[in-house]
Amino acid sequence: MGQVTIYLDEETERKARDAARAEGVALSKWVARQLRRRPRGEWPEAVRALAGAWADAPSLETIRRYKAKDLARRRV
């Protein structure tokens, strides 16, 4: 397993340590988890869970049915 040295300002370090403590894990494990989560090209689970959450939201077909004409833009 590789080791990496990072330099953090005091406030960022405090926040990271507090977050790790709140999750009950070592700081290095918390940082590794954060790094694994970030570079994904997909929506986080919390966002994906919102799909269909608004029962009264119009369907895509309904939205596309009402094609409004674009307004002319004014030059400023």
C-alpha angles and dihedrals in degrees: 000000000000127000126219130190116214130182119219133180114246096258094050091047091050091050092048092048091047091050092048091048091049090054092045095238136117117268092246091053091048092051091048090052091050092050092049091051099049111059096057121123094217137081117270116256091250090060095043089052088064092066107119092006092126106066092184095052111119118249121250089251091055092049092050092048091069102059106175122201113252116249119241111257121234120226112232 
